Amino acid sequence: MPAVTIDGIEVNVEPEATILDAAKKAGIWIPTLCYSPAVPNLAACRLCMVELDFGDGGQQLVTACNYPVRRDLIVSVSSERAVSARRGVMKLLLARSPESEELKELAQQMGVEGTPYPKVTESQRNCILCGLCVSVCEEVIGCSAIGYAGRGAERVVAAPFRLASEDCIACGACAAICPVGTIQVRIHEGTGEAEISPFKSRAKLLICEECGKRMVTEPVGKQVLDRVKIDWEEFRKRARLCPECRRKRAAAALGLAAAKSM
Amino acid sequence: MIQSPAELEDLREKVRKRRSTFDRVVRVCIGTGCAARGSRRLYELFCEAAEISGRSGHEPKWKIEAKCVGCHGLCERGPIVVVQPGEILYQGVEEPDVEEIFRETVIGGRVVEHLLYEDPATGKKAQTAEEIPFYKVQKRIVLAENGNVDPTDIEDYLAVGGYAALARVITTMDPEEIIEEVDRAGLRGRGGGGFPTARKWRSCREAEGSPKYLICNGDEGDPGAFMDRSIMEGNPHSVLEGMTIGAYAIGISQGYIYVRNEYPLAVRHLKTAIEQAEEIGLLGDNILGSSFSFDIRINRGGGAFVCGESTALMASLEGRIGEPRAKYVHTVESGLNGKPTNLNNVETWANIPAIINRGGEWFASIGTEKSRGTKVFSLVGKVVNTGLVEVPMGMTLRQIVYEIGGGTKDGKAFKAVQTGGPSGGCISAAHLDACVDFDELTRLGSMMGSGGMIVMDEDTCMVNVARYFLGFLKQESCGKCTPCREGISQMLYILERITRGEGELEDIDTLEELADLIGETALCALGKTAVNPVLSTIRYFRKEYEEHIIERRCPAKECRGLFLYEINPEVCNGCGICRKNCPVEAISGERRKPHLIDQEKCTKCGVCFDKCPFAAIVKV
């Protein structure tokens, strides 16, 4: 196993692990925004820059989240060059999304107090274009309901033609993974629908047949049921219940079975 | 189908014999520059004339061939027509000239004086290309047959020795020997990076995984560049032959050519070339009867500049959004579809046949120690002879701009030359004697890039140049990574302020600081090098930035609002055209008397300057 020395701490990691994995093992924090273990590496936000020392006098800044460890490495997270690169990137992000509380919080942890740059690019509700939502929708959920529209500074995350997407099942994975709260799930009480904002797509929420509590959206429920091949009436009944009622029903059924066998 | 190299030689002999029966050959350039000036029509007219003369039965009974050929390079003087024998070069040919050329030169063997090239400096007429200063110091390897062969006819390429290199490698060389030959040549990638070609081939050959892919990058996106375009349009078989040799050396059976859709002629010529090569067994299954098979497919790009970046190009080929990814794992190991992929630029591929034919040592004897061979440049901007030039590496900028380019236009003072496309840098007059090679240009804060060369004179504002290129890159940035997307926007915002006369002194420091940050942290080469135009202009023309900021003055008088328009009373004859055209009624004056501009009212729109027929309006 190759050894990675990060700020003087040596750890061994599996080949093809990343510098970020090694840093975690060494207990060293590196700020990230577009990194999530749930999706393939994007290396788009460039916040996790660290300095690689080749040992021959050469150094290079690389992104920790996707630099593969293939041999022994010497990495500096705290070098002046790495710190100033990370802070510089954060200042650019702050200029883009100055109102994001999450970003401000992270900036503070990185020792960045505000940004010297004016706001020159438009961000949709503080979106920093980390790309996690697009990745999770495509790679994990398998829907590809959202993608990128526009290029460069005009880039936004959107559903096709910026209309409500037919492919969206309103599962809320994009909202859950969004690091800055741009994407939100809104519940419309009147219609009993969930809306994925700002993508405009809506879907009816399933209601627990027992207690009337709201559960996942209908397309999510359908997709799950489609994937499960169990021909058992009771299963289908339980799938229409909320987790709590389902548990109660299962427990009751167990009790019944126990009583019968006694 | 040709089943062996011997059969190829037989065919070549047959073609040559057939060609030698023509007494007269008229070659009409149909490269994009000449075609834009109507050369396709000229070609048709020459064909008609040849046919009529063939039927007429008049003496002399010449067998005449009119054919279309690729770019000659001297686009400034197009359309260009060359008549053989004699290699007489006519320039600026128009439709009415066809008859005269045909009658006088083709039939009569006399020279049409008024269509010859005339040296603007000496007034001397030149009959052939060799006599024209533009061609004198050039050395043509890649462009050697551009202008000689009909790009739509494989027989033309065979007649000049085409596919001999391929036949040779397949019959007499093993793959490692080929790579060694390319190594000896010292060929470095012509797409901009300058990576040693042989090393790339070897890495890809040794990489694990199959299938492997070969790609020709024809996504030339630099504004004002047309090197690769002219090669693909003018001599597509040289690219195909180079690719096939590379595929044989590396062990690849599938190749792709990624061409911009904005190059329809290149796409058409490549397509025809592939079909013709397949037809006679020089491409496809069992090439020349060997066990080696290689297919080439053409993919058309949608015109995104970033798709010239290798990983973005591969993403685009895979049908995904053309965005780059980190290259910590090289594409020779994991490229297209995650398989080992060898990508080279058009010009790199086109160099390969010549290296095989004449040997790596011969190639290495040209150029400088670390940059061997020649480089094609598209010489454009404020230079007398715009066009396509091929020079040995190590030639000075001065030679290229003055000896080949003929210097700046209208006697204006030379100011800078921008090399390397939008991500390159501007090099000042003080460095005109610098040698043009990969390392020297990088040392000067610019780069070789794919070979764009834009000449600027005293009327060019360097701050505005930086603003222009950054504006281009802002539009072409894919927007994936933060530094490129946000950083370039920030820098452009500052440059726009400076060119409006709203700059502040600390702006220069902020620009340098941002440039440093983007250069360090951007994901791909587009972002990393996007700062070059700004950094190089600050480096060589800092004073100009300061004049914009401190004195609110644009010394080149290009930035609107940072200079005034005035009427020279000595020249103004009071015609009133400026007065009538001024949209804000800022000009007054009586008829036939010098007019006056009211500076309070003037919005500096420049209409008067453009409209005045007597050049009486001056910028001050």
Contacts between the chains, C-beta under 8 A, distances in Angstrom:
chain1	res1	chain2	res2	distance
A	41	B	326	7.9
A	42	B	480	7.9
A	43	B	325	7.5
A	43	B	326	5.1
A	43	B	481	7.6
A	43	B	523	6.5
A	44	B	480	5.0
A	44	B	481	5.2
A	44	B	482	7.2
A	44	B	523	7.2
A	45	B	481	7.4
A	45	B	482	5.5
A	46	B	481	5.3
A	46	B	482	5.1
A	46	B	483	5.7
A	46	B	521	4.8
A	46	B	522	7.4
A	46	B	523	6.9
A	47	B	482	7.5
A	49	B	520	7.5
A	49	B	521	5.7
A	61	B	520	5.3
A	61	B	521	6.6
A	62	B	328	6.9
A	63	B	326	6.7
A	66	B	326	5.4
A	66	B	328	6.7
A	67	B	326	7.7
A	67	B	328	5.3
A	68	B	328	6.0
A	68	B	329	6.5
A	81	B	520	7.6
A	85	B	517	6.8
A	85	B	520	5.2
A	85	B	521	5.2
A	88	B	483	7.8
A	88	B	513	8.0
A	88	B	517	4.0
A	88	B	520	7.9
A	88	B	521	7.0
A	89	B	482	5.4
A	89	B	483	6.1
A	89	B	517	7.4
A	89	B	521	5.7
A	92	B	482	5.6
A	92	B	483	6.5
A	92	B	486	4.0
A	92	B	487	5.8
A	92	B	490	6.9
A	92	B	517	7.7
A	93	B	482	5.9
A	93	B	486	7.0
A	95	B	486	6.6
A	95	B	490	6.9
A	96	B	486	5.5
A	116	B	510	7.7
A	117	B	490	5.3
A	118	B	490	7.9
A	118	B	493	7.0
A	120	B	486	7.9
A	120	B	489	4.9
A	120	B	490	5.9
A	120	B	493	4.6
A	121	B	485	7.2
A	121	B	486	6.1
A	121	B	489	5.1
A	128	B	482	7.5
A	129	B	479	6.8
A	129	B	480	7.8
A	129	B	482	7.8
A	129	B	485	7.2
A	131	B	480	7.3
A	147	B	321	7.8
A	148	B	321	6.5
A	148	B	479	7.5
A	150	B	479	7.2
A	151	B	304	7.3
A	151	B	475	7.5
A	151	B	476	7.6
A	151	B	477	7.2
A	151	B	478	6.0
A	151	B	479	5.5
A	152	B	474	5.8
A	152	B	475	6.1
A	152	B	476	6.9
A	152	B	477	3.9
A	152	B	478	6.7
A	152	B	479	4.4
A	152	B	485	6.0
A	152	B	488	7.8
A	153	B	474	6.2
A	153	B	477	7.3
A	153	B	479	6.6
A	153	B	485	5.7
A	153	B	486	7.7
A	153	B	488	7.8
A	153	B	489	4.8
A	154	B	479	7.2
A	155	B	478	7.7
A	155	B	479	3.4
A	155	B	480	7.9
A	155	B	485	6.9
